[in-house]
Amino acid sequence: MRVALYMLRNEEQWNCCLSLDLRVDIEWWLGSLRNNGKGTRMVVLSEHMPLGWAVAWRDHYTPLTGMDAWGETEWRRYMREKLMSFVETEPPENRASWEALLHGMSLWGEFELSSQKVRRTASHTLSASLPLGTNGTFAAARTLPAERQGRRESQGLDLDELIRRTELLCRRMVGRALLAGEVEGLLAEVAGDGGDWRPAAQLGCLLGRLRLEAGLGPDRPAPRGVPGWLRRRRAPALRCRRCGSVAESRTACAACGSAACAYCEACLAMGRSRACALLLHGTAGPAVRGTAGGSPTEALGRWGLSAAQSAAAGAALRFLAEPRAAGSAGAAQFLIWAVTGAGKTEMIFPLLQAVLDADGRVLVAAPRRDVVLELAPRLAKAFPSETVVTLYGGSPDRWKEGRITLATTHQLLRFRRAFDLVVIDEIDAFPYHNNPMLDYAASGAVKPGGKYILLSATPPARLQRQAAAGRLPHAKVPARFHGHPLPVPERMQMMTLAQCLQKQRLPSALLNRLRSSLGRGAQVFLFVSRIKHIEPMLRLLQQALPGTPVDGTSSVDPMRAEKVMSFRNRDIRVLVTTTILERGVTVPKSDVFIVDADSELFDEAALIQMAGRAGRSKDDPAGRVLFAASQWTRSQRLAVQQIKQMNRIASAGGYLRHGGS
């Protein structure tokens, strides 16, 4: 993208400004949009500068002594020196093409207000009296003149229509960070037409309600005192301003003319973020504090929570009501460590209500689309007076407004400082776990002073250590809502599944336990470590269990959703699967068999999550869990220890109504 770059003189100094549509800036500084443009001096250096260059110039601009006396010769020299500093950071083979672009970016003109008309002039008699903030962020009023007499036109702009479209765009951009194509799509939908979005976006920037950035920017500025030739030789890496990743890929770009325009591969699926691509930010206000009125007793009565759920919700409510400590960096975090089947979703309802009561905005994020779709009707039922915006790839709610947003974690890349409270569910699940890009997106979505709630049955070891050391506020929910203890896995020694498949037979001990589960009317999750084992395992089960409906599914199965539904409906009695179903699927009466439980692919968290499919229903709380393996590994041992520890904590806390383990 190309933009205009101009210099503006106010009472204090010269400022560097960017424009998506110079007509709007001329009308703002010198015309009727501000009604006080007399004495403003504007020098337009270029109408067609690559956005990345223009943003870097603006962000690192420093006024020079003597600028007031400069004429066209000095301005041209100044511009060429600045642009050559950008060209010299390019690879040598690309410099010739970049230097050719300089001829199309010469000094364009200087403007003044005379006889109520804006005209180009060579004089230097004008001065400015309009306040600007740092780095080109205008400290001017955030509202437009209210006095209008009929239709107003200037600089080829319908000013009344411009004001209307600007207000629509700014309102929908609050807390968002969008690429140019997304801004165009948003305005087209909310304004009901396909008109040019640039004038409205530029007026929003002048009002201080929008902020214009480049998709990529320098990772960090060069240290002071480093010689210019060394800075050019060691140009800083470019980092994506949307996802935080270092951008190393380059390609020829028709938008800016570069033969090697950098772009970010990490967030490419969300639209190409390039060095010359516009990233528009909408401003949001300060964070609110959650109301302190929610007690555990009130949560229990209003939301139907168990005693364990209410205790955790009460601790989290007190956390939301606490003021941030002075000088605290980043958003404050609170961990709800709840066993599988504890009812984490219901526990967050009082927290969401506390922030909504304070007139705040809340976000609930989950790593996967299927979890988002499952949560949407539950949130809508819990908060019938609120609009729940549901976001995932291809979502029809893309530009919808609401105080509750439910989204996959990838969608957070389109928000910046938008929410007072962000709840991240399943923080240990793929693709969120150990993903710096999604962690960056989640951090960026919280307002300054806002807060996080983290939910997990199996928190990462780092968070467990922080909680144990008292560095991470947290609450444990050691019992399921029905008050029964967690089923403790049973250990069974058997040969590896690969050996079973090679011998074309399954151990009689495994088959006897399977028949026992089927005989008591249970559905059976049979987990294997590798997709390639599913089909041969199915053949052996069909031979050993004739007449029993058996099937398999995995992440590459296009019929996975249909098979899971058939399993829930008892049309399938044994479902052979991988860790793709370790969470998010609840079957009322089910047993869990984990074959090759000693596999390196099954860590402690995965084993706990798979085991958590059993015993979730109050009608069948003591489901069977079997660890079948040739070896007893550390992961199996730790998983059993954690399950037993949670049962002990639940028993000691009086949360088990039906005995402990």
C-alpha positions as CSV (number, residue, x, y, z in Angstrom):
1,M,0.0,0.0,0.0
2,R,1.1,3.6,-0.7
3,V,0.2,6.5,1.5
4,A,0.9,10.3,1.6
5,L,3.4,11.7,4.0
6,Y,3.4,15.3,5.0
7,M,4.9,17.7,7.6
8,L,2.7,19.9,9.7
9,R,3.8,22.9,11.7
10,N,2.0,23.8,15.0
11,E,2.9,26.3,17.7
12,E,5.6,24.0,19.2
13,Q,7.3,22.1,16.3
14,W,7.0,20.3,13.0
15,N,5.2,17.0,13.1
16,C,5.3,14.0,10.7
17,C,1.9,12.7,9.5
18,L,0.5,10.0,7.3
19,S,-2.6,10.0,5.2
20,L,-4.7,7.5,3.4
21,D,-6.6,10.4,1.7
22,L,-5.0,13.8,1.6
23,R,-8.3,15.5,0.9
24,V,-9.5,14.6,4.4
25,D,-6.3,16.0,6.0
26,I,-6.5,19.2,4.0
27,E,-10.2,19.6,5.1
28,W,-9.3,18.7,8.7
29,W,-6.3,21.1,9.1
30,L,-7.3,23.9,6.8
31,G,-11.0,23.6,6.2
32,S,-14.4,23.3,7.9
33,L,-14.0,19.9,9.6
34,R,-12.1,21.7,12.3
35,N,-13.2,25.3,11.7
36,N,-9.9,26.7,13.0
37,G,-7.3,26.0,10.4
38,K,-6.1,29.5,9.9
39,G,-2.4,29.7,10.2
40,T,-1.7,26.1,9.5
41,R,1.3,25.2,7.4
42,M,1.4,21.8,5.6
43,V,4.2,20.5,3.4
44,V,3.3,17.4,1.5
45,L,6.5,15.4,0.8
46,S,4.9,12.5,-1.1
47,E,1.6,11.1,-2.2
48,H,2.8,7.6,-3.0
49,M,5.2,6.4,-0.3
50,P,5.3,2.7,0.6
51,L,3.5,2.3,3.9
52,G,6.3,0.6,5.7
53,W,8.7,3.5,5.0
54,A,6.1,6.1,5.9
55,V,5.3,4.4,9.3
56,A,9.0,4.0,10.1
57,W,9.6,7.7,9.3
58,R,6.7,8.8,11.5
59,D,7.6,6.6,14.4
60,H,11.3,7.6,14.5
61,Y,10.8,11.3,13.4
62,T,12.7,14.0,15.2
63,P,12.3,17.7,14.2
64,L,15.4,19.5,12.9
65,T,16.6,23.0,13.7
66,G,15.8,25.5,10.9
67,M,12.8,23.7,9.4
68,D,10.8,26.9,9.5
69,A,13.1,28.6,7.0
70,W,13.3,25.6,4.6
71,G,12.2,26.1,1.0
72,E,11.6,23.5,-1.7
73,T,15.3,22.7,-2.1
74,E,15.8,21.9,1.5
75,W,12.6,19.8,1.8
76,R,13.7,17.8,-1.3
77,R,17.1,17.2,0.1
78,Y,15.7,16.1,3.5
79,M,13.3,13.7,1.9
80,R,15.9,12.1,-0.4
81,E,18.3,11.6,2.5
82,K,15.6,9.9,4.6
83,L,14.4,7.6,1.8
84,M,18.0,6.6,0.9
85,S,18.4,5.4,4.5
86,F,15.5,3.0,3.8
87,V,17.0,1.9,0.5
88,E,20.4,1.2,2.0
89,T,18.8,-1.4,4.4
90,E,17.6,-3.4,1.4
91,P,19.7,-6.3,0.0
92,P,22.1,-5.0,-2.6
93,E,20.4,-6.8,-5.5
94,N,17.2,-4.9,-4.7
95,R,18.5,-1.3,-4.3
96,A,18.4,-0.3,-8.0
97,S,14.6,-1.0,-8.2
98,W,14.1,0.9,-4.9
99,E,16.1,3.9,-6.0
100,A,14.0,4.1,-9.1
101,L,10.9,4.5,-6.9
102,L,12.4,7.7,-5.4
103,H,11.6,9.6,-8.6
104,G,7.9,9.0,-8.1
105,M,8.0,10.3,-4.5
106,S,9.2,13.9,-4.9
107,L,7.9,17.0,-3.0
108,W,4.3,17.4,-4.0
109,G,3.4,20.8,-2.6
110,E,2.7,23.2,0.3
111,F,-0.7,24.5,1.3
112,E,-2.2,27.5,3.1
113,L,-5.7,28.8,3.8
114,S,-6.6,31.9,1.8
115,S,-9.9,33.5,1.0
116,Q,-11.8,30.5,2.4
117,K,-10.2,28.2,-0.1
118,V,-7.3,25.8,0.2
119,R,-4.6,26.5,-2.5
120,R,-1.1,25.5,-3.2
121,T,1.5,28.1,-2.4
122,A,5.2,28.7,-2.3
123,S,5.1,31.1,0.6
124,H,6.1,30.3,4.2
125,T,3.9,32.8,6.0
126,L,1.6,30.3,7.8
127,S,1.8,28.9,11.3
128,A,-0.2,26.2,13.1
129,S,-2.1,26.3,16.3
130,L,-3.5,22.8,16.5
131,P,-2.3,20.3,19.2
132,L,-0.7,17.0,18.3
133,G,0.4,14.2,20.5
134,T,3.6,12.1,20.1
135,N,4.4,10.0,17.0
136,G,1.7,11.6,15.0
137,T,-1.2,10.6,17.3
138,F,-3.5,13.6,17.4
139,A,-4.5,14.9,20.7
140,A,-7.4,16.8,19.0
141,A,-11.0,16.5,20.0
142,R,-12.5,13.0,19.3
143,T,-15.8,14.4,18.0
144,L,-16.7,16.3,14.9
145,P,-18.4,19.7,14.7
146,A,-22.1,19.4,15.4
147,E,-23.2,22.4,13.4
148,R,-24.2,21.5,9.9
149,Q,-26.4,23.3,7.4
150,G,-27.6,20.9,4.8
151,R,-25.2,19.0,2.5
152,R,-21.6,20.1,2.7
153,E,-19.0,19.4,0.1
154,S,-15.3,20.2,0.0
155,Q,-12.2,18.8,-1.7
156,G,-14.6,16.5,-3.6
157,L,-15.9,15.0,-0.3
158,D,-19.5,14.8,0.9
159,L,-18.6,15.8,4.4
160,D,-21.9,14.7,6.0
161,E,-21.6,11.3,4.5
162,L,-17.9,11.1,5.5
163,I,-18.8,11.9,9.1
164,R,-21.5,9.2,9.1
165,R,-19.2,6.5,7.7
166,T,-16.4,7.5,10.0
167,E,-18.6,7.1,13.1
168,L,-19.8,3.7,11.9
169,L,-16.2,2.5,11.2
170,C,-14.8,3.9,14.5
171,R,-17.5,2.3,16.6
172,R,-17.0,-1.1,15.0
173,M,-13.2,-0.9,15.1
174,V,-13.1,-0.4,18.9
175,G,-10.5,-2.9,20.2
176,R,-9.9,-4.4,16.7
177,A,-6.7,-4.7,14.7
178,L,-7.5,-5.3,11.0
179,L,-5.7,-5.5,7.6
180,A,-6.9,-3.3,4.8
181,G,-9.1,-5.9,3.2
182,E,-10.8,-6.6,6.5
183,V,-11.4,-2.9,7.1
184,E,-13.0,-2.6,3.7
185,G,-15.2,-5.6,4.4
186,L,-16.3,-4.3,7.8
187,L,-17.2,-0.8,6.5
188,A,-19.0,-2.3,3.5
189,E,-21.2,-4.4,5.8
190,V,-22.0,-1.8,8.5
191,A,-22.4,1.1,6.0
192,G,-24.5,-0.9,3.6
193,D,-22.4,0.0,0.5
194,G,-19.1,-0.7,-1.2
195,G,-17.7,2.8,-1.1
196,D,-14.1,3.7,-0.5
197,W,-13.1,3.1,3.1
198,R,-9.9,5.2,3.1
199,P,-11.5,8.7,3.8
200,A,-13.4,7.3,6.8
201,A,-10.4,5.5,8.1
202,Q,-8.2,8.6,7.7
203,L,-10.7,10.9,9.5
204,G,-10.9,8.3,12.3
205,C,-7.1,8.6,12.6
206,L,-7.3,12.4,12.8
207,L,-9.9,12.1,15.5
208,G,-7.6,9.8,17.5
209,R,-10.0,6.9,17.5
210,L,-8.0,4.8,15.0
211,R,-4.3,4.2,14.6
212,L,-2.5,3.4,11.4
213,E,0.4,0.9,11.5
214,A,2.3,-1.3,9.1
215,G,1.8,-5.1,9.2
216,L,5.5,-5.6,9.9
217,G,8.0,-3.4,11.8
218,P,11.6,-3.4,13.1
219,D,12.0,-5.9,16.0
220,R,13.8,-3.2,18.0
221,P,15.5,0.1,17.2
222,A,19.2,0.3,16.6
223,P,21.1,1.2,19.8
224,R,22.1,4.9,20.1
225,G,25.7,5.6,19.2
226,V,26.0,2.8,16.6
227,P,27.6,4.2,13.4
228,G,25.1,4.6,10.5
229,W,27.1,2.2,8.2
230,L,26.9,-0.5,10.9
231,R,23.2,0.1,11.6
232,R,22.5,-0.4,7.8
233,R,24.6,-3.6,7.7
234,R,22.9,-5.0,10.7
235,A,19.3,-4.1,9.9
236,P,16.9,-5.3,12.6
237,A,14.7,-8.3,11.9
238,L,11.1,-7.4,11.0
239,R,8.4,-8.6,13.5
240,C,4.7,-9.0,12.7
241,R,2.7,-6.3,14.4
242,R,-0.4,-8.6,14.4
243,C,1.0,-11.9,15.8
244,G,4.4,-11.0,17.2
245,S,6.4,-13.5,15.0
246,V,9.7,-12.7,13.3
247,A,9.0,-12.4,9.6
248,E,11.8,-13.9,7.4
249,S,9.9,-14.6,4.1
250,R,10.1,-12.2,1.2
251,T,8.4,-12.0,-2.1
252,A,7.9,-9.6,-5.0
253,C,5.1,-7.1,-4.2
254,A,3.0,-5.2,-6.7
255,A,1.6,-3.0,-3.9
256,C,4.8,-1.3,-2.9
257,G,7.1,-2.2,-5.9
258,S,9.6,-4.1,-3.9
259,A,11.3,-7.2,-5.3
260,A,11.6,-8.6,-1.8
261,C,8.7,-7.4,0.4
262,A,8.8,-9.1,3.8
263,Y,5.6,-10.9,5.0
264,C,4.7,-13.1,8.0
265,E,4.2,-16.8,7.4
266,A,3.1,-17.6,11.0
267,C,-0.3,-15.9,10.6
268,L,-0.7,-16.2,6.9
269,A,-4.0,-18.1,7.2
270,M,-5.5,-15.0,8.7
271,G,-4.5,-12.8,5.7
272,R,-1.1,-11.7,4.6
273,S,0.6,-9.3,7.0
274,R,3.4,-7.5,5.0
275,A,5.9,-4.7,5.5
276,C,3.8,-2.5,3.2
277,A,0.4,-3.7,4.5
278,L,-1.9,-1.5,6.5
279,L,-2.9,-2.7,10.0
280,L,-5.5,-0.4,11.5
281,H,-6.1,-0.3,15.2
282,G,-9.2,0.9,16.9
283,T,-8.8,2.5,20.3
284,A,-10.5,1.2,23.5
285,G,-11.0,2.7,26.9
286,P,-9.4,1.7,30.2
287,A,-10.3,-1.6,31.8
288,V,-13.1,-1.9,34.3
289,R,-12.9,-3.8,37.6
290,G,-15.2,-6.7,38.3
291,T,-17.8,-6.0,40.9
292,A,-17.0,-7.3,44.3
293,G,-20.5,-8.3,45.3
294,G,-20.4,-11.9,44.2
295,S,-20.0,-14.2,47.2
296,P,-19.7,-18.0,47.0
297,T,-23.1,-18.3,48.6
298,E,-24.7,-16.0,46.0
299,A,-22.9,-17.9,43.1
300,L,-24.2,-21.2,44.5
301,G,-27.8,-19.9,44.6
302,R,-27.9,-17.9,41.3
303,W,-25.9,-20.3,39.1
304,G,-26.6,-23.7,40.7
305,L,-22.9,-24.3,41.5
306,S,-21.6,-27.1,43.7
307,A,-19.7,-26.2,46.9
308,A,-16.4,-26.8,45.2
309,Q,-17.4,-24.7,42.1
310,S,-18.7,-21.9,44.3
311,A,-15.5,-21.7,46.3
312,A,-13.4,-21.4,43.2
313,A,-15.8,-18.8,41.6
314,G,-15.7,-16.8,44.8
315,A,-11.9,-16.7,44.9
316,A,-11.9,-15.6,41.2
317,L,-14.5,-12.9,41.9
318,R,-12.3,-11.5,44.6
319,F,-9.4,-11.5,42.2
320,L,-11.4,-9.5,39.6
321,A,-12.4,-6.9,42.2
322,E,-8.8,-6.3,43.3
323,P,-7.0,-3.2,42.0
324,R,-3.8,-3.8,40.0
325,A,-0.6,-3.1,41.9
326,A,1.2,0.0,40.7
327,G,3.8,-0.7,38.1
328,S,2.5,-4.2,37.3
329,A,3.3,-5.3,33.8
330,G,0.8,-7.2,31.6
331,A,-2.6,-8.5,32.6
332,A,-3.0,-10.2,35.9
333,Q,-3.8,-13.9,35.7
334,F,-5.8,-16.3,37.8
335,L,-5.8,-20.1,37.3
336,I,-8.9,-22.3,37.9
337,W,-7.4,-25.8,38.1
338,A,-10.5,-28.0,37.9
339,V,-10.6,-31.8,37.4
340,T,-12.2,-33.1,34.2
341,G,-15.9,-33.1,34.5
342,A,-15.9,-30.4,37.3
343,G,-18.1,-28.0,35.3
344,K,-15.5,-25.3,34.4
345,T,-17.9,-23.5,32.0
346,E,-20.5,-22.9,34.8
347,M,-17.8,-21.6,37.1
348,I,-17.0,-18.7,34.8
349,F,-20.7,-17.5,34.6
350,P,-20.4,-15.4,37.8
351,L,-17.1,-13.9,36.6
352,L,-18.6,-12.8,33.3
353,Q,-21.6,-11.3,35.0
354,A,-19.3,-9.4,37.4
355,V,-17.5,-7.7,34.5
356,L,-20.7,-7.1,32.5
357,D,-22.3,-5.5,35.6
358,A,-19.4,-3.1,35.6
359,D,-20.2,-2.3,31.9
360,G,-17.2,-4.2,30.6
361,R,-16.5,-6.5,27.6
362,V,-15.6,-10.2,28.1
363,L,-14.0,-12.8,25.9
364,V,-14.1,-16.6,26.2
365,A,-11.6,-18.3,24.0
366,A,-11.0,-22.0,23.3
367,P,-8.3,-23.6,21.1
368,R,-10.7,-25.5,18.8
369,R,-13.8,-24.6,16.8
370,D,-15.9,-27.6,18.0
371,V,-15.5,-26.4,21.6
372,V,-16.6,-22.9,20.6
373,L,-19.7,-24.2,18.9
374,E,-20.5,-26.4,21.9
375,L,-20.1,-23.4,24.3
376,A,-22.2,-20.9,22.2
377,P,-25.7,-22.2,23.2
378,R,-24.7,-22.5,26.8
379,L,-23.5,-18.9,27.0
380,A,-26.6,-17.7,25.1
381,K,-28.9,-19.5,27.6
382,A,-26.9,-18.2,30.6
383,F,-27.0,-14.6,29.4
384,P,-30.3,-14.2,27.4
385,S,-30.2,-10.4,27.5
386,E,-26.7,-10.2,25.9
387,T,-25.6,-10.7,22.3
388,V,-23.0,-13.5,22.2
389,V,-20.7,-13.0,19.2
390,T,-19.2,-16.3,18.1
391,L,-16.0,-16.2,16.0
392,Y,-14.2,-18.9,14.2
393,G,-13.0,-19.4,10.6
394,G,-15.9,-18.5,8.3
395,S,-18.1,-17.3,11.1
396,P,-21.2,-15.2,10.0
397,D,-20.7,-13.1,13.2
398,R,-17.4,-11.6,11.9
399,W,-18.4,-8.0,12.2
400,K,-21.1,-8.4,14.8
401,E,-21.2,-6.3,18.0
402,G,-21.8,-7.7,21.5
403,R,-20.4,-7.5,25.0
404,I,-19.7,-11.2,25.1
405,T,-17.3,-12.7,22.5
406,L,-16.7,-16.4,22.1
407,A,-13.9,-17.2,19.8
408,T,-11.2,-19.7,18.8
409,T,-7.8,-18.5,20.0
410,H,-6.7,-17.7,16.4
411,Q,-9.4,-15.1,16.1
412,L,-7.8,-13.1,18.9
413,L,-5.2,-11.9,16.3
414,R,-7.9,-9.5,15.0
415,F,-8.3,-7.8,18.4
416,R,-6.0,-5.3,20.3
417,R,-6.7,-4.1,23.8
418,A,-10.4,-4.9,23.4
419,F,-11.6,-6.8,26.5
420,D,-11.7,-6.2,30.2
421,L,-11.7,-9.9,31.0
422,V,-10.3,-12.7,28.8
423,V,-11.0,-16.3,29.8
424,I,-8.8,-18.9,28.1
425,D,-10.2,-22.4,28.2
426,E,-8.1,-25.5,27.8
427,I,-4.8,-23.7,28.0
428,D,-2.9,-27.0,27.8
429,A,-4.6,-28.0,24.6
430,F,-3.3,-27.9,21.0
431,P,-2.9,-25.5,19.3
432,Y,-2.8,-23.0,22.1
433,H,-0.3,-24.8,24.3
434,N,3.3,-23.8,23.7
435,N,2.3,-21.5,20.8
436,P,4.0,-18.1,21.2
437,M,1.8,-16.6,18.5
438,L,-1.5,-17.4,20.2
439,D,-0.1,-16.4,23.6
440,Y,0.8,-13.0,22.0
441,A,-2.7,-12.7,20.6
442,A,-4.3,-13.4,23.9
443,S,-2.0,-10.9,25.7
444,G,-2.8,-8.3,23.1
445,A,-6.6,-8.7,23.4
446,V,-6.7,-7.6,27.1
447,K,-7.0,-3.9,27.9
448,P,-4.3,-2.3,30.0
449,G,-5.3,-3.2,33.5
450,G,-7.5,-6.0,32.4
451,K,-7.4,-9.6,33.7
452,Y,-7.1,-13.2,32.6
453,I,-8.8,-16.3,33.9
454,L,-7.0,-19.5,32.8
455,L,-8.9,-22.8,32.8
456,S,-7.4,-26.3,32.8
457,A,-7.7,-29.8,34.2
458,T,-4.1,-30.4,33.4
459,P,-2.2,-27.0,33.7
460,P,1.3,-26.9,32.1
461,A,4.1,-27.7,34.5
462,R,5.3,-24.1,34.5
463,L,1.9,-22.9,35.8
464,Q,1.7,-25.7,38.4
465,R,5.1,-24.5,39.7
466,Q,4.0,-20.9,39.9
467,A,0.8,-21.8,41.7
468,A,2.7,-24.0,44.2
469,A,5.2,-21.2,44.8
470,G,2.4,-18.6,45.4
471,R,3.3,-16.6,42.3
472,L,0.1,-17.4,40.5
473,P,-3.3,-16.8,42.2
474,H,-5.4,-19.9,41.7
475,A,-8.2,-22.1,42.9
476,K,-8.4,-25.9,42.7
477,V,-11.7,-27.7,42.0
478,P,-10.8,-31.3,43.0
479,A,-14.3,-32.8,42.7
480,R,-16.8,-33.3,40.0
481,F,-20.2,-31.7,40.3
482,H,-21.9,-35.0,41.3
483,G,-19.7,-35.4,44.3
484,H,-18.2,-38.8,43.4
485,P,-14.4,-39.4,43.3
486,L,-12.5,-39.6,40.0
487,P,-12.1,-43.1,38.7
488,V,-8.5,-44.2,39.4
489,P,-6.9,-46.0,36.5
490,E,-6.2,-49.7,36.7
491,R,-2.9,-51.0,35.4
492,M,-2.7,-54.0,33.1
493,Q,0.4,-55.6,31.7
494,M,0.3,-56.5,28.0
495,M,2.5,-56.7,24.9
496,T,2.7,-53.7,22.6
497,L,-0.1,-53.1,20.1
498,A,2.4,-53.5,17.3
499,Q,3.2,-57.0,18.5
500,C,-0.5,-57.8,18.8
501,L,-1.1,-56.6,15.2
502,Q,1.9,-58.7,14.1
503,K,0.5,-61.8,15.8
504,Q,-3.0,-61.0,14.7
505,R,-4.5,-61.5,18.1
506,L,-5.4,-59.4,21.2
507,P,-4.6,-60.6,24.8
508,S,-7.4,-62.4,26.5
509,A,-7.1,-60.2,29.6
510,L,-7.9,-57.1,27.4
511,L,-10.8,-58.8,25.7
512,N,-12.3,-60.1,28.9
513,R,-12.3,-56.5,30.3
514,L,-13.9,-55.2,27.2
515,R,-16.6,-57.8,27.4
516,S,-17.2,-56.9,31.0
517,S,-17.6,-53.2,30.1
518,L,-20.0,-54.0,27.3
519,G,-21.9,-56.4,29.5
520,R,-22.6,-53.6,32.0
521,G,-24.0,-51.5,29.2
522,A,-21.0,-49.0,28.9
523,Q,-19.7,-47.3,25.8
524,V,-16.0,-47.9,25.4
525,F,-13.4,-45.3,24.4
526,L,-10.4,-47.3,23.2
527,F,-7.4,-45.0,22.7
528,V,-4.4,-45.9,20.6
529,S,-1.3,-43.8,20.1
530,R,-1.1,-43.8,16.3
531,I,-3.6,-43.3,13.5
532,K,-2.1,-46.2,11.5
533,H,-3.1,-48.7,14.2
534,I,-6.8,-47.9,14.1
535,E,-7.9,-49.9,11.0
536,P,-6.0,-53.1,11.9
537,M,-7.2,-52.8,15.5
538,L,-10.8,-52.6,14.3
539,R,-10.4,-55.8,12.3
540,L,-9.1,-57.7,15.4
541,L,-12.0,-56.3,17.5
542,Q,-14.6,-57.3,15.0
543,Q,-13.3,-60.8,15.0
544,A,-13.1,-61.0,18.8
545,L,-16.4,-59.2,19.5
546,P,-18.8,-60.4,16.8
547,G,-22.1,-58.6,16.7
548,T,-20.7,-55.6,18.6
549,P,-20.9,-52.3,16.7
550,V,-17.2,-51.2,16.5
551,D,-15.7,-48.2,14.6
552,G,-12.7,-45.9,14.6
553,T,-11.9,-42.3,13.9
554,S,-9.0,-39.8,14.0
555,S,-8.1,-36.3,13.1
556,V,-7.9,-37.2,9.4
557,D,-11.4,-38.8,9.3
558,P,-13.9,-36.6,7.4
559,M,-16.7,-38.5,9.1
560,R,-15.4,-37.9,12.6
561,A,-18.4,-35.7,13.8
562,E,-20.9,-38.3,12.5
563,K,-19.1,-41.2,14.2
564,V,-18.9,-39.3,17.5
565,M,-22.7,-38.6,17.3
566,S,-23.3,-42.3,16.5
567,F,-21.2,-43.2,19.5
568,R,-23.2,-40.9,21.8
569,N,-26.4,-42.5,20.4
570,R,-25.1,-46.0,21.2
571,D,-25.1,-47.0,17.6
572,I,-21.4,-47.6,18.1
573,R,-20.4,-49.4,21.3
574,V,-16.6,-49.4,21.0
575,L,-14.8,-46.4,19.4
576,V,-11.1,-46.8,18.6
577,T,-9.5,-43.3,18.4
578,T,-6.5,-41.2,19.2
579,T,-6.0,-38.2,21.5
580,I,-8.2,-36.2,19.1
581,L,-11.1,-37.2,21.5
582,E,-9.2,-36.8,24.8
583,R,-11.3,-33.8,25.6
584,G,-14.6,-32.1,24.6
585,V,-16.6,-35.4,24.3
586,T,-18.9,-36.5,27.1
587,V,-20.8,-39.8,27.0
588,P,-22.9,-40.5,30.0
589,K,-22.0,-44.2,30.6
590,S,-18.5,-44.9,29.4
591,D,-15.3,-46.8,30.2
592,V,-11.8,-45.8,28.9
593,F,-9.2,-48.3,27.7
594,I,-5.7,-46.8,26.8
595,V,-3.6,-49.3,24.8
596,D,0.1,-48.6,24.7
597,A,-0.3,-46.3,27.7
598,D,3.5,-46.2,27.9
599,S,3.8,-44.5,24.5
600,E,6.0,-41.4,24.4
601,L,3.0,-39.7,22.7
602,F,0.9,-40.0,25.9
603,D,2.2,-37.6,28.5
604,E,0.8,-37.1,32.0
605,A,-1.7,-34.5,30.8
606,A,-3.0,-36.6,27.9
607,L,-3.5,-39.7,30.1
608,I,-5.5,-37.6,32.7
609,Q,-7.6,-36.1,29.9
610,M,-8.3,-39.5,28.4
611,A,-9.1,-41.0,31.8
612,G,-11.5,-38.0,32.4
613,R,-13.9,-39.4,29.8
614,A,-15.0,-42.0,32.4
615,G,-17.3,-41.4,35.3
616,R,-18.6,-38.0,34.3
617,S,-22.3,-38.8,34.7
618,K,-24.0,-38.9,38.1
619,D,-25.8,-42.0,36.9
620,D,-22.5,-43.8,36.2
621,P,-19.8,-42.0,38.3
622,A,-17.5,-45.0,38.8
623,G,-16.6,-45.7,35.2
624,R,-13.5,-48.0,34.5
625,V,-10.2,-46.6,33.3
626,L,-7.5,-49.1,32.1
627,F,-3.8,-48.3,31.4
628,A,-2.7,-51.3,29.2
629,A,1.0,-51.3,28.5
630,S,4.2,-53.3,28.5
631,Q,5.9,-50.8,30.9
632,W,4.9,-48.7,33.8
633,T,6.2,-45.2,32.9
634,R,6.7,-42.0,34.8
635,S,3.8,-40.4,32.9
636,Q,1.4,-43.2,34.0
637,R,2.6,-43.0,37.5
638,L,2.2,-39.2,37.7
639,A,-1.2,-39.3,36.1
640,V,-2.5,-41.8,38.8
641,Q,-0.8,-39.8,41.5
642,Q,-2.6,-36.5,40.4
643,I,-6.0,-38.3,40.2
644,K,-5.5,-39.7,43.7
645,Q,-4.3,-36.4,45.1
646,M,-7.4,-34.6,43.7
647,N,-9.6,-37.2,45.4
648,R,-7.8,-36.7,48.7
649,I,-8.1,-32.9,48.5
650,A,-11.8,-33.3,47.6
651,S,-12.4,-35.6,50.5
652,A,-10.5,-33.4,53.0
653,G,-12.5,-30.4,51.8
654,G,-15.8,-32.1,52.3
655,Y,-16.7,-32.0,48.6
656,L,-17.2,-35.8,48.2
657,R,-20.7,-36.9,49.2
658,H,-20.1,-40.5,48.2
659,G,-16.7,-41.6,49.5
660,G,-13.1,-41.1,48.3
661,S,-10.2,-43.0,46.7
